[in-house]
Amino acid sequence: MSSHSLARASRAPRRYTLSLAIVFALTGNAMYAADTAPADDANAPKQLGDITVTAEKRSENIQKVPESITAIDTEKLDVLKSGADDVRFLSARVPSLLIESSFGRTFPRFYIRGLGNTDFDLNASQPVSFVYDDVVLENPILKGFPIFDIDQVEVLRGPQGTLFGRNTPAGVVKLDSKKPTQEPDGYVDVSYGRYGTTNIETAFGAGINQDWAFRVSFLDQHRDDWVKNTAPGKSNELGGYNTQALRLQFEYKPSDTFDALLNVHGMNINGSAILFRANIIQPGTNDFVPGWKRDEISIDGNNFQDVTSSGASLHLTWSLENMELASITSFDRVKTLSHGDIDGGYGASYAPGGVMGPGFIPFASESADGLPFHRQITQEVRLSSKNTSPLDWILGAYYFNENLTIDSFDYETIFSHGALDGYAQQKQKDVSEALFGSLGYQVNDAFKIKGGLRVSHDEKNWTATRYISPIGGGALGPLFENPSYTHTTGDLSATYSLDKDTTLYARAATGYRAPSIQGRLLFGDTPSVAKAETITSGEAGIKSDLFDHRATISADVYVYEMKNQQLTAVGGTTNFARLVNAKKTEGRGFELDARAYVTDNLMVTAGGSYNYTKIKDPNLYITPCAACTVLDPEIVEGGVTLASINGNPLPQAPKWIGNVTARYAIPFKDGELFAYTDWAYRSKVSYFLYQSVEFTGKAWVEGGLRVGYAWHDNKREVSFYGRNILDKKAITGGIDFDNLTGYVNEPRIWGVQFRGEL
């Protein structure tokens, strides 16, 4: 692996010269040529505009869609990602949504209403689907594609088993890029902050001729290495990254009846992987150990991460007399290698002289996981009505095909200075096919009913071979697994309009997740296969426009029951991950979204959720950690201590999430002075299936601030920003081998930013 490290080092110089050249080549002087928009009537009170979503694969007012949805607009997105953050910046900024990762800027793990997956395998399936420009990105590395030049983000809570299908029992996170237009349109957004944190984002689009239009979008993010390695004999620094992403779109629209949109995209990420920190937690508590410093670490293993991905999609739309035909074809691939010092320290108890630290290191663990090959192909075809009658409908078919290879490596750190001593490989082919349909009927002016069904078939072909065992287990395999599953899911909803501004709704829905395979053979001899999980959910809510459209509110209550939930028992004293099925899991709660003009100068949004989850399986036991204070009942079987997880909440499932934003503006000269602040709260969580004192994440509050001046109808803006402005230090996850290793949240970042629009 030394040659790979050298290659990575040669790529380390920052590419800002190229990035800035692209920025100004795209925008040129045109950004200063736009005419000022006519001023609004100064005496008219400000009103909230309608939010249009495509949650049901047609454009609709969010207040009329019978399900729990949050939409995030462009300005809020720009504020939240000011510090060049990855998709995790959305965590707790939306009711019932949490996002975390043990890989860093890649492999985000999504949780909605407490339902998620802590699995860290590179073929791990998740119950929250990630849909980018109408394409499902299945592999967890693909889900780390950066968020830039986005029109809107929609978070759909609850099972989406009709229009989105498998692997959506918890919900969908849906992103839509800004599309080409005939009119020239673009922007440049540049920021620089602490630790050399740089974000350069730009886009430009226009008509080529009356039939063709294009849009090109580019992102360049960078942070310097800022965490000093204090291990004996080490002087390097870690924590930095480089991210580049590009999206090129061409739209062909020769008439009002046909539209073709080609989307070509790619990304490259390199830098540090997540930094694991040994014995960061004080025994008997969930506090940091005294003297802990965020900007220091002591590890003797290598740490780096490289990701490249590319893909394309073709969206064809034919507008017929009373219906619309759409075809979406996509191809995506990704390669990655992530190498980390998993024990989070240096040395080990068996090292010469017993040299080790920080604290007790029972054994060294240095490993890497990679995708040397990955390919995903999807095809969706759907025919939908144009809402020209009381009856609206959608019919469609879907095909998914994924092929991947996973390499798992282990390295001997103490005696061989990082020499390879373990290697296993998995290969998986995953095919899913589905037919779906949805039918709605407007019974009268106030009442509408809608229902849908989806029939899906999934099949996986998996094989794995261990070539070198790091623990003397010898070669193994090839081993084979071939689970398949056919299932029908659907939903039924009703909406009732109390008046033109208030809608009541009720929805029942089912969903499922296809069988999963966990086959990390480096430390175990047998794969684990989880049966398909299924969910039945019900919710009811209200959506209303208030005070002459100066405020909106949506609120819902929900309940669900999941059978055979797929859970991942991670680590423990056996240092081995395996899949298990919980007989039943129950959940219930509520969600609230609101936004309002408190005054014409003050705009406020607020959201919150309560999520109660409970595992109900009296016969389910897993291996807990050895060095922590386990709170669950324990038994001993075959000399192995096991903990009962019956009655426990789900991991990474906070009961409470709350968020608020406020924007206050004061007219000044030809523009306005403004302040925008955002705050998010998350209550405590358990990192693992079992309950323990040490591996319980504390509740935290995190805030951001942007203060600046906007002019030219808010198309020019210069500002000072801060992220994590209280410098909150929080443990966000753990490694439960035989010590108290964890990883932490992002540091406080502040900087300056300029944004200009065409």
Sequence and secondary structure as in RCSB ss.txt:
>XXXX:A:sequence
MSSHSLARASRAPRRYTLSLAIVFALTGNAMYAADTAPADDANAPKQLGDITVTAEKRSENIQKVPESITAIDTE
KLDVLKSGADDVRFLSARVPSLLIESSFGRTFPRFYIRGLGNTDFDLNASQPVSFVYDDVVLENPILKGFPIFDI
DQVEVLRGPQGTLFGRNTPAGVVKLDSKKPTQEPDGYVDVSYGRYGTTNIETAFGAGINQDWAFRVSFLDQHRDD
WVKNTAPGKSNELGGYNTQALRLQFEYKPSDTFDALLNVHGMNINGSAILFRANIIQPGTNDFVPGWKRDEISID
GNNFQDVTSSGASLHLTWSLENMELASITSFDRVKTLSHGDIDGGYGASYAPGGVMGPGFIPFASESADGLPFHR
QITQEVRLSSKNTSPLDWILGAYYFNENLTIDSFDYETIFSHGALDGYAQQKQKDVSEALFGSLGYQVNDAFKIK
GGLRVSHDEKNWTATRYISPIGGGALGPLFENPSYTHTTGDLSATYSLDKDTTLYARAATGYRAPSIQGRLLFGD
TPSVAKAETITSGEAGIKSDLFDHRATISADVYVYEMKNQQLTAVGGTTNFARLVNAKKTEGRGFELDARAYVTD
NLMVTAGGSYNYTKIKDPNLYITPCAACTVLDPEIVEGGVTLASINGNPLPQAPKWIGNVTARYAIPFKDGELFA
YTDWAYRSKVSYFLYQSVEFTGKAWVEGGLRVGYAWHDNKREVSFYGRNILDKKAITGGIDFDNLTGYVNEPRIW
GVQFRGEL
>XXXX:A:secstr
 HHHHHHHHHT S  HHHHHHHHHHHHTTGGG         TTS       EE TTSS EEGGGSSS EEEE HH
HHHHHTTT   GGGGTTSSTTEEEE SSSSSS EEEETTB     STT   SEEEEETTEE  STTGGG    SE
EEEEEEES  TTTT TT SSEEEEEEE    SS EEEEEEEEEGGGEEEEEEEEEEESSSSEEEEEEEEEEEE  
 EEE STT   EE  EEEEEEEEEEEEEEETTEEEEEEEEEEEEEE     BTT B TTSSSB TT  TTEE   
S  EEEEEEEEEEEEEEEE SSEEEEEEEEEEEEEEEEEEETT SEE TTSGGG EESS  SS  EEEEEEEEEE
EEEEEEEEEE S SSEEEEEEEEEEEEEEEEEEEEEE TTTSSEEEEEEEEEEEEEEEEEEEEEEEE SSSEEEE
EEEEEEEEEEEEEEEEEE TTS   EEEEEE  EEEEEEEEEEEEEEEETTEEEEEEEEEEEE  EEE  TTS S
S EEE  EEEEEEEEEEEEEETTTTEEEEEEEEEEEEEEEEEEE  TTTT  EEEEEEEEEEEEEEEEEEEEEET
TEEEEEEEEEEEEEEE TT EE   SSS B S EEEETTEEEEE TT   TT  SEEEEEEEEEEEEETTEEEEE
EEEEEEE  EESSSS BSTTEE  EEEEEEEEEEEETTTTEEEEEEEESTT    EEEEE SSS EEEE    EE
EEEEEEE 
